[in-house]
Amino acid sequence: MEDSVLTIGGDAPVSEEAGPYTIVVGNEKGGTGKSTTAIHLALAVMQRGYRVGMIDLDAQQGTLTHFLDNRQAHAAVSCRELPVPSHCLVERSSLSLREEAEADELARLGAAVATLSGNDFIVIDTAGSDSNLSRLGHGRADTLITPVNDSLLDIDVLARIDVDKREVLAPSSYTQLVWEANNQRVLHGLAPIDWVVMRNRLAHIEARNMRDVAGLLEQLAHRVGFRLAAGFSERVVFRELFDRGLSVLDLPNDGRASPASHRAARLEIDDLLKVVGLVPAEA
């Protein structure tokens, strides 16, 4: 790492002395690419020389944990040196009383954060549902990335939408969750959450539906308080590599000699890093 100071989201610079900068990938809906986003974000940051720890708050699915296990196994079998972030899996409490269970989960997450405190960044992958652990994770976010599938049916996680009139009616329960987490941070003297909504699984052909989604998200960005980022297209290369614990970032990067789909996938990852603020916009 060439420099110990990094500017995130265009705000105040973050230094090593401030402790790990926490990026949470969250959405109450499943199937939006949260784990894929978290993994590629972490690996791209590690490529740039930063130390990254990851926390999996979705023990039931365990997608992040399975990916990292497969990655270590592939490295061992192939004798390749692959960057692997340090990692903690936080399971839900088995205590029956609600207050005791919530206190137990708070302690579990705190222990995971403490274990990973020697890193520059912590990336937290949350479950696709509303739970106490997910809420606790959101409360840790310096930056929150919310991947949403690029359709009118999927952006209702952010607000109630009149689909026929293409109008925003009211904030969703998830948006209210983020607002509550943000308010708690501010009350404790922490910086507000930098919320980035990521339009994921973009189609390659622009259609009326995509334009409608873009217009509604622009409305919501101003009303709800988030920034917009283009996400990852539905690419075969992401799916083919994922089950082996690999990323397009692990493939040889031979410039124009690389397949066009690989170059495009890398550019999508770089563009996300720029929007989040992990690399300068002009880089």
C-alpha positions as CSV (number, residue, x, y, z in Angstrom):
1,M,0.0,0.0,0.0
2,E,1.6,3.2,-1.1
3,D,-0.3,5.6,1.1
4,S,-1.9,5.1,4.5
5,V,-4.6,7.7,3.8
6,L,-7.6,7.1,1.6
7,T,-10.6,9.3,0.8
8,I,-13.9,7.4,0.8
9,G,-17.0,8.6,-0.8
10,G,-15.6,12.1,-1.3
11,D,-15.7,12.9,2.4
12,A,-13.0,13.1,5.0
13,P,-9.8,11.0,4.5
14,V,-9.6,7.8,6.5
15,S,-6.3,6.8,8.0
16,E,-5.0,3.5,9.4
17,E,-5.1,5.1,12.9
18,A,-8.9,5.4,12.6
19,G,-9.3,1.7,12.5
20,P,-10.9,-0.4,9.7
21,Y,-13.3,1.3,7.4
22,T,-16.5,-0.8,7.3
23,I,-18.4,-1.4,4.1
24,V,-21.7,-3.3,4.5
25,V,-23.5,-4.9,1.5
26,G,-27.2,-5.1,2.4
27,N,-30.6,-5.6,1.0
28,E,-33.7,-7.3,2.5
29,K,-34.3,-9.2,-0.8
30,G,-32.3,-12.3,-1.8
31,G,-30.9,-12.9,-5.2
32,T,-29.6,-9.3,-5.8
33,G,-25.9,-10.2,-5.9
34,K,-24.9,-9.2,-2.4
35,S,-22.3,-11.8,-1.9
36,T,-20.9,-11.4,-5.4
37,T,-20.6,-7.7,-4.8
38,A,-19.0,-8.1,-1.4
39,I,-16.4,-10.6,-2.7
40,H,-15.4,-8.7,-5.7
41,L,-15.2,-5.5,-3.8
42,A,-12.9,-7.1,-1.1
43,L,-10.6,-8.8,-3.7
44,A,-10.3,-5.6,-5.7
45,V,-9.3,-3.7,-2.7
46,M,-6.8,-6.4,-1.7
47,Q,-5.3,-6.1,-5.2
48,R,-4.5,-2.5,-4.4
49,G,-2.5,-3.4,-1.3
50,Y,-5.0,-3.0,1.5
51,R,-5.7,-5.5,4.2
52,V,-9.3,-6.7,4.2
53,G,-11.4,-8.7,6.6
54,M,-14.9,-10.1,5.8
55,I,-17.8,-10.9,8.0
56,D,-20.6,-13.3,6.9
57,L,-23.9,-12.5,8.7
58,D,-25.9,-15.0,6.6
59,A,-24.9,-18.3,8.2
60,Q,-28.0,-20.1,6.8
61,Q,-26.9,-19.5,3.2
62,G,-23.2,-19.0,3.9
63,T,-22.5,-18.0,0.3
64,L,-19.5,-15.8,1.3
65,T,-18.1,-18.5,3.6
66,H,-18.5,-21.2,1.0
67,F,-16.7,-19.0,-1.6
68,L,-13.7,-18.4,0.7
69,D,-13.5,-22.1,1.6
70,N,-13.5,-23.1,-2.0
71,R,-10.9,-20.4,-2.8
72,Q,-8.6,-21.8,-0.2
73,A,-9.1,-25.3,-1.4
74,H,-8.5,-24.3,-5.0
75,A,-5.3,-22.5,-4.0
76,A,-4.1,-25.6,-2.2
77,V,-4.8,-28.0,-5.0
78,S,-3.5,-25.8,-7.8
79,C,-0.5,-24.5,-5.7
80,R,-1.5,-21.0,-6.6
81,E,-1.1,-18.0,-4.3
82,L,-4.5,-16.4,-4.1
83,P,-5.3,-13.4,-1.9
84,V,-7.8,-14.6,0.7
85,P,-9.3,-12.0,3.1
86,S,-9.5,-12.9,6.8
87,H,-13.0,-14.0,7.6
88,C,-15.5,-14.5,10.4
89,L,-18.9,-16.2,10.2
90,V,-21.4,-14.8,12.8
91,E,-24.3,-17.2,13.5
92,R,-27.6,-16.2,14.9
93,S,-28.1,-16.7,18.6
94,S,-29.9,-19.8,19.8
95,L,-31.1,-18.2,23.0
96,S,-34.9,-18.2,23.4
97,L,-35.5,-14.9,25.1
98,R,-35.4,-12.0,22.6
99,E,-33.5,-9.6,24.8
100,E,-30.9,-12.2,25.6
101,A,-30.6,-13.3,22.0
102,E,-30.1,-9.8,20.8
103,A,-27.5,-9.1,23.4
104,D,-25.7,-12.4,22.4
105,E,-25.7,-11.4,18.7
106,L,-24.4,-7.9,19.5
107,A,-21.5,-9.6,21.4
108,R,-20.9,-12.0,18.6
109,L,-20.6,-9.3,16.0
110,G,-18.5,-7.2,18.3
111,A,-16.1,-10.1,18.8
112,A,-15.8,-10.6,15.0
113,V,-15.1,-6.9,14.4
114,A,-12.4,-7.0,17.2
115,T,-10.9,-10.1,15.6
116,L,-10.6,-8.3,12.3
117,S,-9.5,-4.9,13.7
118,G,-6.0,-5.1,12.3
119,N,-7.3,-4.7,8.7
120,D,-7.7,-1.5,6.7
121,F,-11.2,-2.5,5.7
122,I,-14.0,-4.8,6.9
123,V,-16.6,-5.9,4.4
124,I,-19.8,-7.3,5.9
125,D,-22.2,-9.4,3.9
126,T,-25.8,-9.5,5.3
127,A,-28.7,-11.9,4.8
128,G,-31.5,-11.2,2.4
129,S,-34.0,-10.7,5.2
130,D,-34.8,-8.4,8.1
131,S,-33.2,-9.7,11.3
132,N,-31.5,-8.4,14.4
133,L,-28.0,-9.4,13.0
134,S,-28.7,-7.6,9.7
135,R,-29.7,-4.5,11.6
136,L,-26.6,-4.6,13.8
137,G,-24.5,-5.0,10.6
138,H,-26.1,-2.0,9.0
139,G,-25.4,0.0,12.1
140,R,-21.7,-0.7,11.5
141,A,-21.7,0.7,8.0
142,D,-19.4,3.6,7.1
143,T,-20.5,2.9,3.5
144,L,-23.6,0.8,2.7
145,I,-23.9,-0.7,-0.7
146,T,-27.4,-1.9,-1.6
147,P,-27.5,-4.0,-4.9
148,V,-30.9,-4.0,-6.5
149,N,-31.9,-5.9,-9.6
150,D,-32.6,-3.5,-12.5
151,S,-36.4,-4.0,-12.6
152,L,-39.5,-2.2,-11.3
153,L,-40.4,-5.2,-9.2
154,D,-37.1,-5.1,-7.3
155,I,-36.7,-1.5,-6.4
156,D,-39.7,-1.7,-4.1
157,V,-37.1,-2.7,-1.5
158,L,-36.4,1.1,-1.4
159,A,-39.9,2.5,-1.6
160,R,-43.5,1.8,-2.4
161,I,-44.0,2.4,-6.1
162,D,-47.1,3.0,-8.2
163,V,-45.9,0.9,-11.1
164,D,-48.6,2.1,-13.5
165,K,-48.0,5.8,-12.8
166,R,-44.3,5.4,-12.3
167,E,-44.5,7.3,-9.1
168,V,-42.9,7.0,-5.6
169,L,-45.5,6.7,-2.9
170,A,-43.6,6.1,0.4
171,P,-40.3,4.8,1.8
172,S,-40.0,1.1,2.4
173,S,-39.3,-0.7,5.6
174,Y,-35.8,-1.3,4.5
175,T,-35.2,2.4,3.8
176,Q,-36.6,3.1,7.3
177,L,-34.1,0.6,8.7
178,V,-31.2,2.4,7.1
179,W,-32.5,5.8,8.4
180,E,-32.7,4.4,11.9
181,A,-29.2,2.9,11.7
182,N,-27.9,6.3,10.4
183,N,-29.7,8.2,13.2
184,Q,-28.1,5.9,15.8
185,R,-24.7,6.5,14.3
186,V,-25.1,10.3,14.4
187,L,-26.4,10.1,18.0
188,H,-23.2,8.3,18.9
189,G,-21.0,10.9,17.2
190,L,-20.2,8.9,14.1
191,A,-20.3,10.1,10.5
192,P,-23.5,9.5,8.6
193,I,-23.7,6.4,6.5
194,D,-22.6,6.9,2.9
195,W,-25.4,4.9,1.1
196,V,-24.8,3.7,-2.4
197,V,-27.5,1.9,-4.4
198,M,-26.1,-0.3,-7.1
199,R,-28.1,-1.1,-10.2
200,N,-27.1,-4.8,-10.6
201,R,-27.5,-7.3,-13.3
202,L,-27.8,-4.7,-16.0
203,A,-29.1,-5.8,-19.4
204,H,-26.9,-5.0,-22.4
205,I,-29.8,-3.6,-24.4
206,E,-31.5,-0.5,-23.1
207,A,-35.2,-0.9,-22.9
208,R,-38.1,1.3,-21.7
209,N,-38.2,-0.7,-18.4
210,M,-34.5,0.3,-17.8
211,R,-35.3,3.9,-18.5
212,D,-38.2,3.8,-16.1
213,V,-36.1,2.2,-13.4
214,A,-33.4,4.8,-13.9
215,G,-35.9,7.7,-13.6
216,L,-37.5,6.3,-10.4
217,L,-34.1,5.7,-8.8
218,E,-33.1,9.3,-9.6
219,Q,-36.2,10.4,-7.8
220,L,-35.5,8.2,-4.9
221,A,-31.8,9.2,-4.6
222,H,-32.9,12.8,-3.8
223,R,-35.8,11.9,-1.6
224,V,-34.3,9.0,0.3
225,G,-30.7,10.0,0.4
226,F,-28.4,7.7,-1.5
227,R,-25.9,7.8,-4.4
228,L,-26.4,5.7,-7.5
229,A,-23.8,3.3,-9.0
230,A,-23.9,1.0,-12.0
231,G,-23.3,-2.6,-10.9
232,F,-22.4,-5.8,-12.6
233,S,-24.0,-7.2,-15.8
234,E,-25.3,-10.7,-15.9
235,R,-22.0,-12.3,-17.1
236,V,-21.2,-15.9,-17.6
237,V,-17.6,-15.4,-16.3
238,F,-18.9,-14.4,-12.9
239,R,-21.0,-17.6,-12.6
240,E,-18.4,-19.9,-14.0
241,L,-15.7,-18.8,-11.6
242,F,-17.7,-18.3,-8.5
243,D,-18.2,-22.0,-7.5
244,R,-14.5,-22.5,-7.6
245,G,-13.8,-19.6,-5.3
246,L,-12.3,-17.6,-8.2
247,S,-13.0,-14.1,-9.6
248,V,-12.3,-12.5,-12.9
249,L,-9.6,-10.6,-11.0
250,D,-7.7,-13.9,-10.7
251,L,-7.5,-14.4,-14.5
252,P,-4.5,-13.2,-16.5
253,N,-4.9,-9.5,-17.5
254,D,-3.3,-9.2,-20.8
255,G,-5.0,-6.0,-21.9
256,R,-6.6,-6.3,-25.3
257,A,-5.4,-9.9,-25.6
258,S,-7.9,-10.8,-22.8
259,P,-11.5,-11.8,-23.9
260,A,-13.7,-8.7,-24.2
261,S,-16.1,-10.1,-21.5
262,H,-13.2,-10.3,-19.0
263,R,-12.1,-6.7,-19.7
264,A,-15.7,-5.5,-19.4
265,A,-16.1,-7.3,-16.1
266,R,-12.9,-5.7,-14.7
267,L,-14.1,-2.3,-15.8
268,E,-17.4,-2.8,-14.0
269,I,-15.5,-3.6,-10.8
270,D,-13.2,-0.6,-11.2
271,D,-16.2,1.7,-11.8
272,L,-17.9,0.5,-8.6
273,L,-14.7,1.2,-6.7
274,K,-14.6,4.7,-8.2
275,V,-18.2,5.5,-7.2
276,V,-17.7,4.2,-3.7
277,G,-14.5,6.2,-3.5
278,L,-12.0,3.4,-3.1
279,V,-10.0,4.7,-6.1
280,P,-9.9,8.2,-7.5
281,A,-12.5,9.0,-10.1
282,E,-9.9,9.9,-12.6
283,A,-8.0,6.6,-12.2
